[in-house]
């Protein structure tokens, strides 16, 4: 019977390795990966706009959205395109 003991130092080393790997997964090109879909309040905070302005962006087709029940979702990539010069 072969018995190996695990020390506290071994556990700390494992923890550090795991945290490093998780950080690599969560980050792409040095930026934290964001959510794919955002709710209205998140979009308003990101763009620093009022609910009425967000509604106007939806109505005039500037910003695409998906409604599920009473919740409206926006694609992060659409928000990025809007910030970079508009959607087409």
N, CA, C and O atoms as a GROMACS GRO file, in nm:
protein
  352
    1UNK      N    1   0.084  -0.117   0.000
    1UNK     CA    2   0.000   0.000   0.000
    1UNK      C    3   0.089   0.124   0.000
    1UNK      O    4   0.174   0.141   0.087
    2UNK      N    5   0.068   0.210  -0.100
    2UNK     CA    6   0.148   0.330  -0.115
    2UNK      C    7   0.066   0.450  -0.070
    2UNK      O    8  -0.038   0.480  -0.128
    3UNK      N    9   0.112   0.519   0.036
    3UNK     CA   10   0.040   0.632   0.092
    3UNK      C   11   0.118   0.761   0.066
    3UNK      O   12   0.238   0.769   0.095
    4UNK      N   13   0.047   0.862   0.010
    4UNK     CA   14   0.109   0.992  -0.010
    4UNK      C   15   0.038   1.093   0.077
    4UNK      O   16  -0.085   1.095   0.083
    5UNK      N   17   0.114   1.176   0.144
    5UNK     CA   18   0.056   1.278   0.229
    5UNK      C   19   0.049   1.410   0.152
    5UNK      O   20   0.141   1.446   0.079
    6UNK      N   21  -0.062   1.480   0.170
    6UNK     CA   22  -0.079   1.610   0.109
    6UNK      C   23  -0.065   1.714   0.219
    6UNK      O   24  -0.134   1.710   0.321
    7UNK      N   25   0.026   1.807   0.196
    7UNK     CA   26   0.050   1.911   0.297
    7UNK      C   27  -0.032   2.036   0.266
    7UNK      O   28  -0.090   2.049   0.158
    8UNK      N   29  -0.036   2.125   0.362
    8UNK     CA   30  -0.104   2.254   0.340
    8UNK      C   31  -0.038   2.330   0.226
    8UNK      O   32  -0.106   2.397   0.149
    9UNK      N   33   0.092   2.320   0.217
    9UNK     CA   34   0.165   2.388   0.109
    9UNK      C   35   0.125   2.331  -0.027
    9UNK      O   36   0.112   2.406  -0.124
   10UNK      N   37   0.105   2.200  -0.035
   10UNK     CA   38   0.059   2.139  -0.160
   10UNK      C   39  -0.078   2.195  -0.200
   10UNK      O   40  -0.102   2.224  -0.317
   11UNK      N   41  -0.166   2.210  -0.102
   11UNK     CA   42  -0.299   2.265  -0.128
   11UNK      C   43  -0.292   2.411  -0.171
   11UNK      O   44  -0.367   2.452  -0.260
   12UNK      N   45  -0.205   2.489  -0.111
   12UNK     CA   46  -0.189   2.630  -0.150
   12UNK      C   47  -0.137   2.640  -0.295
   12UNK      O   48  -0.182   2.724  -0.373
   13UNK      N   49  -0.043   2.553  -0.328
   13UNK     CA   50   0.012   2.552  -0.464
   13UNK      C   51  -0.096   2.515  -0.565
   13UNK      O   52  -0.104   2.575  -0.672
   14UNK      N   53  -0.178   2.417  -0.532
   14UNK     CA   54  -0.290   2.378  -0.619
   14UNK      C   55  -0.389   2.493  -0.634
   14UNK      O   56  -0.436   2.521  -0.744
   15UNK      N   57  -0.419   2.559  -0.524
   15UNK     CA   58  -0.511   2.673  -0.528
   15UNK      C   59  -0.458   2.782  -0.621
   15UNK      O   60  -0.534   2.836  -0.703
   16UNK      N   61  -0.332   2.815  -0.610
   16UNK     CA   62  -0.272   2.919  -0.694
   16UNK      C   63  -0.276   2.880  -0.842
   16UNK      O   64  -0.305   2.963  -0.928
   17UNK      N   65  -0.248   2.754  -0.871
   17UNK     CA   66  -0.253   2.707  -1.010
   17UNK      C   67  -0.396   2.715  -1.064
   17UNK      O   68  -0.417   2.759  -1.178
   18UNK      N   69  -0.492   2.673  -0.985
   18UNK     CA   70  -0.632   2.678  -1.028
   18UNK      C   71  -0.678   2.821  -1.052
   18UNK      O   72  -0.744   2.849  -1.152
   19UNK      N   73  -0.644   2.911  -0.962
   19UNK     CA   74  -0.682   3.052  -0.978
   19UNK      C   75  -0.620   3.112  -1.104
   19UNK      O   76  -0.685   3.188  -1.176
   20UNK      N   77  -0.496   3.078  -1.130
   20UNK     CA   78  -0.429   3.127  -1.251
   20UNK      C   79  -0.500   3.076  -1.376
   20UNK      O   80  -0.521   3.152  -1.470
   21UNK      N   81  -0.536   2.949  -1.378
   21UNK     CA   82  -0.604   2.892  -1.494
   21UNK      C   83  -0.744   2.952  -1.512
   21UNK      O   84  -0.786   2.976  -1.626
   22UNK      N   85  -0.816   2.975  -1.404
   22UNK     CA   86  -0.949   3.036  -1.412
   22UNK      C   87  -0.939   3.177  -1.468
   22UNK      O   88  -1.021   3.217  -1.550
   23UNK      N   89  -0.838   3.252  -1.423
   23UNK     CA   90  -0.819   3.388  -1.474
   23UNK      C   91  -0.791   3.387  -1.624
   23UNK      O   92  -0.838   3.476  -1.695
   24UNK      N   93  -0.715   3.289  -1.672
   24UNK     CA   94  -0.687   3.277  -1.814
   24UNK      C   95  -0.815   3.250  -1.893
   24UNK      O   96  -0.834   3.304  -2.002
   25UNK      N   97  -0.901   3.168  -1.838
   25UNK     CA   98  -1.026   3.134  -1.905
   25UNK      C   99  -1.118   3.255  -1.911
   25UNK      O  100  -1.183   3.278  -2.013
   26UNK      N  101  -1.123   3.332  -1.804
   26UNK     CA  102  -1.215   3.446  -1.794
   26UNK      C  103  -1.166   3.565  -1.874
   26UNK      O  104  -1.246   3.652  -1.910
   27UNK      N  105  -1.037   3.572  -1.904
   27UNK     CA  106  -0.983   3.687  -1.976
   27UNK      C  107  -0.944   3.649  -2.118
   27UNK      O  108  -0.891   3.541  -2.143
   28UNK      N  109  -0.972   3.741  -2.211
   28UNK     CA  110  -0.931   3.725  -2.350
   28UNK      C  111  -0.860   3.854  -2.389
   28UNK      O  112  -0.917   3.962  -2.376
   29UNK      N  113  -0.738   3.843  -2.436
   29UNK     CA  114  -0.660   3.960  -2.476
   29UNK      C  115  -0.652   4.065  -2.365
   29UNK      O  116  -0.654   4.185  -2.392
   30UNK      N  117  -0.642   4.019  -2.241
   30UNK     CA  118  -0.626   4.111  -2.130
   30UNK      C  119  -0.756   4.176  -2.083
   30UNK      O  120  -0.755   4.252  -1.987
   31UNK      N  121  -0.866   4.148  -2.151
   31UNK     CA  122  -0.994   4.206  -2.112
   31UNK      C  123  -1.084   4.097  -2.058
   31UNK      O  124  -1.085   3.985  -2.108
   32UNK      N  125  -1.159   4.130  -1.955
   32UNK     CA  126  -1.252   4.035  -1.899
   32UNK      C  127  -1.366   4.012  -1.997
   32UNK      O  128  -1.422   4.106  -2.053
   33UNK      N  129  -1.398   3.885  -2.018
   33UNK     CA  130  -1.506   3.851  -2.109
   33UNK      C  131  -1.638   3.897  -2.048
   33UNK      O  132  -1.666   3.871  -1.931
   34UNK      N  133  -1.717   3.965  -2.127
   34UNK     CA  134  -1.844   4.016  -2.076
   34UNK      C  135  -1.957   3.923  -2.112
   34UNK      O  136  -1.940   3.827  -2.188
   35UNK      N  137  -2.073   3.952  -2.057
   35UNK     CA  138  -2.190   3.873  -2.085
   35UNK      C  139  -2.233   3.892  -2.229
   35UNK      O  140  -2.210   3.998  -2.288
   36UNK      N  141  -2.295   3.790  -2.286
   36UNK     CA  142  -2.340   3.799  -2.425
   36UNK      C  143  -2.468   3.882  -2.436
   36UNK      O  144  -2.485   3.956  -2.533
   37UNK      N  145  -2.556   3.871  -2.339
   37UNK     CA  146  -2.684   3.942  -2.341
   37UNK      C  147  -2.692   4.035  -2.220
   37UNK      O  148  -2.655   3.997  -2.109
   38UNK      N  149  -2.742   4.157  -2.243
   38UNK     CA  150  -2.756   4.254  -2.136
   38UNK      C  151  -2.902   4.294  -2.122
   38UNK      O  152  -2.976   4.300  -2.221
   39UNK      N  153  -2.944   4.322  -1.999
   39UNK     CA  154  -3.079   4.372  -1.974
   39UNK      C  155  -3.078   4.524  -1.990
   39UNK      O  156  -2.973   4.587  -1.995
   40UNK      N  157  -3.198   4.582  -1.999
   40UNK     CA  158  -3.213   4.726  -2.023
   40UNK      C  159  -3.136   4.810  -1.923
   40UNK      O  160  -3.067   4.905  -1.961
   41UNK      N  161  -3.147   4.777  -1.794
   41UNK     CA  162  -3.078   4.860  -1.694
   41UNK      C  163  -2.926   4.854  -1.710
   41UNK      O  164  -2.858   4.953  -1.683
   42UNK      N  165  -2.873   4.740  -1.754
   42UNK     CA  166  -2.729   4.729  -1.776
   42UNK      C  167  -2.686   4.814  -1.896
   42UNK      O  168  -2.581   4.877  -1.895
   43UNK      N  169  -2.769   4.813  -2.000
   43UNK     CA  170  -2.739   4.892  -2.120
   43UNK      C  171  -2.744   5.041  -2.088
   43UNK      O  172  -2.658   5.118  -2.131
   44UNK      N  173  -2.845   5.082  -2.011
   44UNK     CA  174  -2.857   5.224  -1.974
   44UNK      C  175  -2.735   5.270  -1.895
   44UNK      O  176  -2.683   5.379  -1.918
   45UNK      N  177  -2.689   5.188  -1.801
   45UNK     CA  178  -2.571   5.223  -1.722
   45UNK      C  179  -2.447   5.229  -1.810
   45UNK      O  180  -2.364   5.319  -1.795
   46UNK      N  181  -2.433   5.133  -1.901
   46UNK     CA  182  -2.318   5.127  -1.988
   46UNK      C  183  -2.311   5.247  -2.081
   46UNK      O  184  -2.205   5.306  -2.100
   47UNK      N  185  -2.426   5.284  -2.140
   47UNK     CA  186  -2.430   5.395  -2.235
   47UNK      C  187  -2.456   5.530  -2.168
   47UNK      O  188  -2.446   5.635  -2.230
   48UNK      N  189  -2.489   5.524  -2.038
   48UNK     CA  190  -2.522   5.645  -1.961
   48UNK      C  191  -2.636   5.723  -2.028
   48UNK      O  192  -2.625   5.842  -2.056
   49UNK      N  193  -2.746   5.650  -2.050
   49UNK     CA  194  -2.864   5.709  -2.114
   49UNK      C  195  -2.988   5.682  -2.028
   49UNK      O  196  -2.987   5.596  -1.941
   50UNK      N  197  -3.092   5.757  -2.056
   50UNK     CA  198  -3.218   5.743  -1.981
   50UNK      C  199  -3.302   5.630  -2.042
   50UNK      O  200  -3.275   5.585  -2.153
   51UNK      N  201  -3.403   5.584  -1.966
   51UNK     CA  202  -3.494   5.482  -2.020
   51UNK      C  203  -3.560   5.529  -2.151
   51UNK      O  204  -3.579   5.449  -2.243
   52UNK      N  205  -3.596   5.657  -2.158
   52UNK     CA  206  -3.659   5.710  -2.278
   52UNK      C  207  -3.568   5.705  -2.400
   52UNK      O  208  -3.612   5.672  -2.510
   53UNK      N  209  -3.442   5.738  -2.380
   53UNK     CA  210  -3.344   5.733  -2.489
   53UNK      C  211  -3.325   5.590  -2.537
   53UNK      O  212  -3.317   5.565  -2.657
   54UNK      N  213  -3.319   5.497  -2.444
   54UNK     CA  214  -3.307   5.356  -2.481
   54UNK      C  215  -3.429   5.311  -2.560
   54UNK      O  216  -3.417   5.239  -2.659
   55UNK      N  217  -3.546   5.353  -2.517
   55UNK     CA  218  -3.668   5.320  -2.589
   55UNK      C  219  -3.664   5.377  -2.731
   55UNK      O  220  -3.704   5.309  -2.826
   56UNK      N  221  -3.618   5.500  -2.746
   56UNK     CA  222  -3.606   5.560  -2.880
   56UNK      C  223  -3.508   5.482  -2.968
   56UNK      O  224  -3.533   5.466  -3.087
   57UNK      N  225  -3.400   5.434  -2.912
   57UNK     CA  226  -3.305   5.353  -2.988
   57UNK      C  227  -3.370   5.224  -3.037
   57UNK      O  228  -3.341   5.177  -3.147
   58UNK      N  229  -3.459   5.167  -2.955
   58UNK     CA  230  -3.532   5.048  -2.996
   58UNK      C  231  -3.633   5.081  -3.105
   58UNK      O  232  -3.641   5.012  -3.207
   59UNK      N  233  -3.710   5.188  -3.083
   59UNK     CA  234  -3.819   5.224  -3.175
   59UNK      C  235  -3.766   5.258  -3.314
   59UNK      O  236  -3.823   5.214  -3.415
   60UNK      N  237  -3.658   5.336  -3.321
   60UNK     CA  238  -3.607   5.377  -3.452
   60UNK      C  239  -3.514   5.273  -3.516
   60UNK      O  240  -3.459   5.297  -3.624
   61UNK      N  241  -3.496   5.159  -3.450
   61UNK     CA  242  -3.418   5.050  -3.508
   61UNK      C  243  -3.268   5.064  -3.494
   61UNK      O  244  -3.193   4.987  -3.553
   62UNK      N  245  -3.224   5.162  -3.417
   62UNK     CA  246  -3.080   5.181  -3.398
   62UNK      C  247  -3.020   5.067  -3.318
   62UNK      O  248  -2.906   5.027  -3.341
   63UNK      N  249  -3.096   5.014  -3.224
   63UNK     CA  250  -3.047   4.908  -3.137
   63UNK      C  251  -3.145   4.791  -3.140
   63UNK      O  252  -3.261   4.804  -3.100
   64UNK      N  253  -3.095   4.678  -3.187
   64UNK     CA  254  -3.179   4.557  -3.192
   64UNK      C  255  -3.196   4.501  -3.052
   64UNK      O  256  -3.113   4.522  -2.964
   65UNK      N  257  -3.306   4.428  -3.032
   65UNK     CA  258  -3.335   4.372  -2.901
   65UNK      C  259  -3.417   4.246  -2.916
   65UNK      O  260  -3.472   4.218  -3.022
   66UNK      N  261  -3.423   4.171  -2.808
   66UNK     CA  262  -3.506   4.051  -2.800
   66UNK      C  263  -3.588   4.061  -2.673
   66UNK      O  264  -3.534   4.089  -2.566
   67UNK      N  265  -3.717   4.039  -2.685
   67UNK     CA  266  -3.805   4.044  -2.568
   67UNK      C  267  -3.845   3.901  -2.532
   67UNK      O  268  -3.894   3.825  -2.615
   68UNK      N  269  -3.823   3.868  -2.406
   68UNK     CA  270  -3.868   3.739  -2.353
   68UNK      C  271  -3.957   3.772  -2.235
   68UNK      O  272  -3.911   3.816  -2.130
   69UNK      N  273  -4.087   3.751  -2.254
   69UNK     CA  274  -4.183   3.793  -2.154
   69UNK      C  275  -4.181   3.944  -2.145
   69UNK      O  276  -4.200   4.014  -2.245
   70UNK      N  277  -4.157   3.994  -2.026
   70UNK     CA  278  -4.153   4.140  -2.008
   70UNK      C  279  -4.010   4.194  -2.001
   70UNK      O  280  -3.989   4.313  -1.979
   71UNK      N  281  -3.912   4.106  -2.020
   71UNK     CA  282  -3.772   4.148  -2.010
   71UNK      C  283  -3.713   4.165  -2.149
   71UNK      O  284  -3.729   4.079  -2.236
   72UNK      N  285  -3.644   4.278  -2.170
   72UNK     CA  286  -3.582   4.307  -2.298
   72UNK      C  287  -3.431   4.284  -2.284
   72UNK      O  288  -3.367   4.333  -2.190
   73UNK      N  289  -3.377   4.210  -2.380
   73UNK     CA  290  -3.234   4.179  -2.382
   73UNK      C  291  -3.169   4.239  -2.506
   73UNK      O  292  -3.232   4.250  -2.611
   74UNK      N  293  -3.042   4.277  -2.492
   74UNK     CA  294  -2.963   4.334  -2.600
   74UNK      C  295  -2.834   4.255  -2.611
   74UNK      O  296  -2.776   4.218  -2.510
   75UNK      N  297  -2.789   4.230  -2.734
   75UNK     CA  298  -2.662   4.161  -2.753
   75UNK      C  299  -2.547   4.257  -2.723
   75UNK      O  300  -2.548   4.373  -2.766
   76UNK      N  301  -2.450   4.207  -2.650
   76UNK     CA  302  -2.331   4.287  -2.618
   76UNK      C  303  -2.262   4.332  -2.746
   76UNK      O  304  -2.214   4.445  -2.754
   77UNK      N  305  -2.256   4.245  -2.846
   77UNK     CA  306  -2.188   4.282  -2.971
   77UNK      C  307  -2.260   4.396  -3.042
   77UNK      O  308  -2.196   4.478  -3.107
   78UNK      N  309  -2.394   4.403  -3.031
   78UNK     CA  310  -2.468   4.514  -3.089
   78UNK      C  311  -2.438   4.645  -3.016
   78UNK      O  312  -2.426   4.750  -3.079
   79UNK      N  313  -2.424   4.638  -2.886
   79UNK     CA  314  -2.389   4.756  -2.806
   79UNK      C  315  -2.250   4.804  -2.849
   79UNK      O  316  -2.228   4.924  -2.867
   80UNK      N  317  -2.156   4.710  -2.865
   80UNK     CA  318  -2.020   4.746  -2.907
   80UNK      C  319  -2.021   4.811  -3.044
   80UNK      O  320  -1.952   4.910  -3.066
   81UNK      N  321  -2.099   4.755  -3.138
   81UNK     CA  322  -2.107   4.814  -3.272
   81UNK      C  323  -2.164   4.954  -3.267
   81UNK      O  324  -2.118   5.044  -3.338
   82UNK      N  325  -2.266   4.973  -3.184
   82UNK     CA  326  -2.327   5.105  -3.170
   82UNK      C  327  -2.224   5.206  -3.120
   82UNK      O  328  -2.217   5.318  -3.169
   83UNK      N  329  -2.144   5.166  -3.023
   83UNK     CA  330  -2.041   5.254  -2.968
   83UNK      C  331  -1.930   5.281  -3.069
   83UNK      O  332  -1.868   5.386  -3.065
   84UNK      N  333  -1.906   5.186  -3.158
   84UNK     CA  334  -1.798   5.201  -3.256
   84UNK      C  335  -1.842   5.274  -3.383
   84UNK      O  336  -1.760   5.295  -3.472
   85UNK      N  337  -1.968   5.312  -3.392
   85UNK     CA  338  -2.008   5.387  -3.510
   85UNK      C  339  -2.143   5.351  -3.566
   85UNK      O  340  -2.175   5.391  -3.678
   86UNK      N  341  -2.221   5.279  -3.493
   86UNK     CA  342  -2.357   5.253  -3.535
   86UNK      C  343  -2.380   5.117  -3.595
   86UNK      O  344  -2.288   5.054  -3.648
   87UNK      N  345  -2.502   5.072  -3.584
   87UNK     CA  346  -2.546   4.946  -3.642
   87UNK      C  347  -2.599   4.972  -3.782
   87UNK      O  348  -2.648   5.081  -3.812
   88UNK      N  349  -2.590   4.872  -3.866
   88UNK     CA  350  -2.645   4.884  -4.001
   88UNK      C  351  -2.731   4.765  -4.031
   88UNK      O  352  -2.787   4.755  -4.140
   0.00000   0.00000   0.00000
